[in-house]
Amino acid sequence: MAKKVLLVVGDYVEDYEAMVPFQAMGSVGIEVDAIAPDRKSGEVVPTAVHDFTGDQTYKELRGHNFAINKNFDDVDPAEYDGLYIAGGRSAEYIRLNKRVLEITKHFFDADKPVAAICHGIQVLTAAKVLTGRTLTAYVAVGPDIELAGGTWKNIPADQAVVDGNLVTSPAWPGHQAILREFYKLLGIVISS
């Protein structure tokens, strides 16, 4: 039976951090439902492209439209095997949505696999699920992890940290690492 994953995004989600996992998971047979607060299936969220161009922080450019394929209000987290939280600016405001936090808590309470990347970890801090956890995130989110009772690891952007059912990565260069570990948590074995 195919695994089913819930991908949480919002307006100005980081383009790569929504598009790449959605397509990569689909390519190995995972059924992925992409949701965003206040969105229905067939609607879109605008994405943002974040890149480092010599400034002290990243620059944000308008990206693509990312299609939502599941009604937010119809989601039953019990129907899913895993949760993937994309990063970007969207995380700072979707974490204010009570239902997003309830969905997130469900996966931790049920000890189901959770992947979060970059600023997506802000959803985890607001959901209060990080006490005693070791994880990573974009460097500017590190203090939030510590304030939420977790331990932040500053690692290269192309790596990931696994702690129990949780896998995290600092940014989109870590897609290969975070997806590889998320597949393992889901019990998916890929062989050549």
C-alpha positions in Angstrom: 0.0 0.0 0.0 1.3 3.4 -0.9 2.3 5.8 1.8 0.4 9.0 2.2 2.1 12.3 3.3 0.6 15.7 4.2 2.6 18.6 2.9 1.9 21.9 4.6 2.6 25.2 2.8 1.2 28.8 2.7 1.6 32.0 0.7 5.3 32.6 -0.1 6.5 29.2 0.8 10.0 28.7 -0.4 9.6 27.5 -4.0 12.2 24.6 -3.9 11.0 23.6 -0.5 7.5 23.0 -1.8 8.1 21.9 -5.4 11.0 19.5 -4.9 9.6 17.4 -2.0 6.1 17.3 -3.7 7.6 16.0 -6.9 10.3 13.8 -5.4 7.9 12.0 -3.0 5.4 11.5 -5.9 8.2 10.0 -8.0 8.6 7.2 -5.6 4.9 6.4 -5.3 4.1 8.4 -2.2 0.6 10.0 -2.3 1.2 13.7 -1.4 -1.7 16.0 -0.3 -0.6 19.7 -0.3 -2.6 21.9 1.9 -2.6 25.6 3.0 -4.8 27.4 5.4 -7.9 28.9 3.8 -7.2 27.1 0.5 -9.2 24.5 -1.4 -8.1 21.9 -3.9 -7.3 23.5 -7.2 -6.3 26.9 -5.8 -2.7 28.0 -5.6 -0.2 29.7 -3.3 2.5 32.0 -4.5 6.0 30.8 -3.8 9.2 32.7 -3.2 12.7 32.0 -4.3 15.3 32.6 -1.6 18.9 33.0 -2.5 22.1 34.3 -1.0 23.7 37.1 -3.0 26.2 38.6 -0.6 23.9 40.3 1.8 23.7 39.4 5.5 20.5 37.5 4.9 18.8 35.9 1.9 16.9 37.8 -0.8 13.4 36.9 -1.7 12.1 36.9 -5.3 8.6 35.9 -6.6 8.6 32.3 -7.6 5.9 30.1 -9.2 2.3 29.3 -8.3 2.1 26.0 -6.3 -1.1 24.0 -6.7 -3.0 22.9 -3.6 -4.6 19.5 -4.1 -6.6 19.0 -0.9 -9.1 21.1 0.9 -7.6 22.4 4.1 -10.8 22.1 6.0 -11.2 18.4 5.0 -7.9 17.1 6.3 -8.0 14.3 8.8 -4.4 13.8 9.9 -5.2 10.2 11.1 -5.3 9.3 7.3 -1.6 10.2 6.8 1.6 8.3 7.4 3.8 11.4 7.6 3.9 15.2 7.7 6.3 17.4 5.7 6.5 21.1 6.6 8.0 23.4 4.0 9.9 26.5 4.8 9.9 30.1 3.6 8.1 33.1 4.8 4.8 31.2 5.0 5.9 29.3 8.2 5.9 32.5 10.2 2.2 33.1 9.7 0.8 29.6 9.2 2.0 28.8 12.7 -0.6 31.2 13.9 -3.3 28.9 12.5 -4.8 26.8 15.3 -5.6 23.9 13.0 -2.1 23.8 11.6 -0.8 23.4 15.1 -3.4 20.7 15.9 -2.4 18.8 12.8 1.3 19.1 13.7 0.7 17.8 17.3 -1.2 14.8 15.9 1.9 13.5 14.1 4.0 13.9 17.2 1.4 12.4 19.6 1.1 9.4 17.2 4.9 9.2 16.7 4.5 9.4 12.9 7.3 10.6 10.7 7.7 14.4 10.5 10.1 16.3 8.2 10.6 20.1 8.4 13.0 22.3 6.5 14.4 25.8 7.0 11.8 28.1 8.5 9.3 25.3 8.5 10.6 24.5 12.0 8.8 27.7 13.2 5.6 25.6 13.0 7.2 23.1 15.3 8.2 25.7 17.8 4.7 27.2 17.9 3.2 23.7 18.3 5.3 23.1 21.4 6.6 19.7 20.3 10.4 20.3 20.6 11.1 19.8 24.3 14.1 17.5 24.5 14.6 17.3 20.7 17.8 17.9 18.8 17.2 19.4 15.3 18.4 22.0 12.8 16.9 24.8 10.9 17.9 28.0 9.1 20.4 29.7 11.4 17.9 32.6 12.2 15.5 30.0 13.6 18.1 28.5 15.9 17.2 30.7 18.9 13.5 29.8 18.5 14.4 26.1 18.8 16.3 26.8 22.0 13.4 28.9 23.4 11.0 26.1 22.6 13.0 23.6 24.7 15.0 21.9 21.9 18.6 21.8 21.0 19.7 23.4 17.8 22.5 21.9 15.7 24.3 24.3 13.3 25.1 22.0 10.4 25.9 22.6 6.7 22.8 23.4 4.5 23.1 20.1 2.6 22.8 17.9 5.7 19.9 16.7 7.9 19.4 15.8 11.6 17.3 12.9 12.7 15.8 12.6 16.2 13.3 9.8 16.6 10.4 10.4 14.3 11.7 13.9 13.3 14.1 14.8 10.5 15.1 18.4 9.8 17.4 20.3 7.4 18.6 23.9 7.4 17.6 24.8 3.8 16.8 23.5 0.3 20.4 22.3 -0.5 19.5 19.5 2.0 16.7 18.0 0.0 18.6 14.8 -0.8 19.5 14.3 2.9 16.1 15.2 4.4 14.2 13.1 1.8 16.5 10.1 2.2 16.0 10.1 6.0 12.2 10.8 5.7 11.8 7.8 3.4 13.6 5.7 6.0 11.2 6.9 8.7 8.3 6.1 6.5 9.7 2.6 6.0 10.3 3.1 2.3 13.3 1.3 0.8 14.7 2.4 -2.5 17.2 0.1 -4.2 18.9 0.2 -7.6 
